[in-house]
Amino acid sequence: MTIKPQHGYHLRVSRPEDATQLSVLALQVWLHTYAWNGISGIIADYVLAELTPAKFATILEDPRQHVFVAQRDENLLGFAVINSAAPCPYGDTKAIELATLYVQEHFIGTGLGTALIQAAQHWAYDQHQCPLWLKVNAQNHRAIGFYESHSYSKTGSIDFVLGGQRHENYVMLGSPILVVDAQRK
Ligand SMILES: CC(C)(COP(=O)(O)OP(=O)(O)OC[C@H]1O[C@@H](n2cnc3c(N)ncnc32)[C@H](O)[C@@H]1OP(=O)(O)O)[C@@H](O)C(=O)NCCC(=O)NCCS
């Protein structure tokens, strides 16, 4: 597929050398989104263990995972990770996971999230002829609203456990109608 430049940024497929920037961007977005009550020891340990350049390097090397980045000048503004090895736990088991969709706070509401999710959807339709599924924190109303506006609907719940605490995540599934539409084009 062709990815067109828009609003001064362009989307492209990730490269191995993106790992460090993706790690720092993920840290910033994760903390802004979830650490709304200060930085606990559990949060500090989690992000420093999980959102590392080494973990992103592993994702970028994994042929089952596909990453789109949004770039302006030399800077990364957002990214999407698709994991084709993760079947949907509820609903369409052939759907593949949109494992991460992060836009830097300064660019939220500019259409970047839409551009990234559409690129991910097209890739899933082209490569696997299936919709995407995802997990989203049940308190993350902005993201839930965003996904609903893109025809995703809740099919179940799953817990994310951090430091012994359970955080409810909704499982949301993209519309199979979008797959049919994409196949007609
Ligand atoms: C979710 C996220 C990727 C959306 O990216 P974005 O760049 O802000 O999205 P866009 O600008 O393309 O689209 C925003 C659209 O979302 C919808 N939307 C956003 N918040 C909404 C809300 N609270 N209720 C309903 N719809 C909402 C609107 O339809 C809006 O469309 P509009 O252009 O007609 O106003 C972004 O907010 C983000 O990265 N958040 C932090 C990380 C995160 O929560 N990621 C998802 C984890 S599962």
The ligand as an SDF file (V2000), in Angstrom:
LIG
                    3D

 48 50  0  0  0  0  0  0  0  0999 V2000
   -6.2160    6.7530   21.0910 C   0  0  0  0  0  0  0  0  0  0  0  0
   -5.2880    7.6030   20.2350 C   0  0  0  0  0  0  0  0  0  0  0  0
   -4.2990    6.6990   19.5000 C   0  0  0  0  0  0  0  0  0  0  0  0
   -6.1290    8.3770   19.1940 C   0  0  0  0  0  0  0  0  0  0  0  0
   -5.2440    9.1260   18.3870 O   0  0  0  0  0  0  0  0  0  0  0  0
   -5.5970   10.6080   17.8480 P   0  0  0  0  0  0  0  0  0  0  0  0
   -4.4540   11.0320   17.0170 O   0  0  0  0  0  0  0  0  0  0  0  0
   -5.9920   11.4880   18.9750 O   0  0  0  0  0  0  0  0  0  0  0  0
   -6.8700   10.3040   16.9750 O   0  0  0  0  0  0  0  0  0  0  0  0
   -7.4640   11.1880   15.7710 P   0  0  0  0  0  0  0  0  0  0  0  0
   -7.0660   12.5970   15.8950 O   0  0  0  0  0  0  0  0  0  0  0  0
   -7.1600   10.4810   14.5120 O   0  0  0  0  0  0  0  0  0  0  0  0
   -9.0150   10.9960   16.0080 O   0  0  0  0  0  0  0  0  0  0  0  0
   -9.6520   11.4580   17.1300 C   0  0  0  0  0  0  0  0  0  0  0  0
  -11.0550   10.9210   16.9490 C   0  0  0  0  0  0  0  0  0  0  0  0
  -11.3190   10.0490   18.0310 O   0  0  0  0  0  0  0  0  0  0  0  0
  -12.6450   10.1950   18.4380 C   0  0  0  0  0  0  0  0  0  0  0  0
  -12.6030   10.4320   19.8710 N   0  0  0  0  0  0  0  0  0  0  0  0
  -11.5540   10.8230   20.5980 C   0  0  0  0  0  0  0  0  0  0  0  0
  -11.8930   10.8890   21.8800 N   0  0  0  0  0  0  0  0  0  0  0  0
  -13.1810   10.5220   21.9430 C   0  0  0  0  0  0  0  0  0  0  0  0
  -14.1150   10.3800   22.9920 C   0  0  0  0  0  0  0  0  0  0  0  0
  -13.7690   10.6190   24.2690 N   0  0  0  0  0  0  0  0  0  0  0  0
  -15.3630    9.9710   22.6910 N   0  0  0  0  0  0  0  0  0  0  0  0
  -15.7180    9.7360   21.4060 C   0  0  0  0  0  0  0  0  0  0  0  0
  -14.8700    9.8630   20.3930 N   0  0  0  0  0  0  0  0  0  0  0  0
  -13.6230   10.2410   20.6600 C   0  0  0  0  0  0  0  0  0  0  0  0
  -13.2680   11.3150   17.6950 C   0  0  0  0  0  0  0  0  0  0  0  0
  -14.1380   10.7070   16.7400 O   0  0  0  0  0  0  0  0  0  0  0  0
  -12.1230   11.9830   16.9580 C   0  0  0  0  0  0  0  0  0  0  0  0
  -12.5420   12.1910   15.6680 O   0  0  0  0  0  0  0  0  0  0  0  0
  -12.7960   13.6810   15.0780 P   0  0  0  0  0  0  0  0  0  0  0  0
  -11.5940   13.9080   14.2450 O   0  0  0  0  0  0  0  0  0  0  0  0
  -14.0460   13.5040   14.3260 O   0  0  0  0  0  0  0  0  0  0  0  0
  -12.8910   14.6160   16.2550 O   0  0  0  0  0  0  0  0  0  0  0  0
   -4.5320    8.6540   21.0830 C   0  0  0  0  0  0  0  0  0  0  0  0
   -5.4790    9.3680   21.8420 O   0  0  0  0  0  0  0  0  0  0  0  0
   -3.4630    8.0990   22.0050 C   0  0  0  0  0  0  0  0  0  0  0  0
   -2.3830    7.7390   21.5930 O   0  0  0  0  0  0  0  0  0  0  0  0
   -3.7500    8.0610   23.3080 N   0  0  0  0  0  0  0  0  0  0  0  0
   -2.7680    7.6740   24.3200 C   0  0  0  0  0  0  0  0  0  0  0  0
   -2.4020    6.2210   24.2340 C   0  0  0  0  0  0  0  0  0  0  0  0
   -3.6050    5.3370   24.1980 C   0  0  0  0  0  0  0  0  0  0  0  0
   -4.5250    5.4600   25.0100 O   0  0  0  0  0  0  0  0  0  0  0  0
   -3.5640    4.4020   23.2370 N   0  0  0  0  0  0  0  0  0  0  0  0
   -4.5990    3.4000   23.1120 C   0  0  0  0  0  0  0  0  0  0  0  0
   -4.3180    2.3030   24.0760 C   0  0  0  0  0  0  0  0  0  0  0  0
   -5.3020    0.8880   23.7200 S   0  0  0  0  0  0  0  0  0  0  0  0
  1  2  1  0
  2  3  1  0
  2  4  1  0
  2 36  1  0
  4  5  1  0
  5  6  1  0
  6  7  2  0
  6  8  1  0
  6  9  1  0
  9 10  1  0
 10 11  2  0
 10 12  1  0
 10 13  1  0
 13 14  1  0
 14 15  1  0
 15 16  1  0
 15 30  1  0
 16 17  1  0
 17 18  1  0
 17 28  1  0
 18 19  1  0
 18 27  1  0
 19 20  2  0
 20 21  1  0
 21 22  1  0
 21 27  2  0
 22 23  1  0
 22 24  2  0
 24 25  1  0
 25 26  2  0
 26 27  1  0
 28 29  1  0
 28 30  1  0
 30 31  1  0
 31 32  1  0
 32 33  2  0
 32 34  1  0
 32 35  1  0
 36 37  1  0
 36 38  1  0
 38 39  2  0
 38 40  1  0
 40 41  1  0
 41 42  1  0
 42 43  1  0
 43 44  2  0
 43 45  1  0
 45 46  1  0
 46 47  1  0
 47 48  1  0
M  END
$$$$
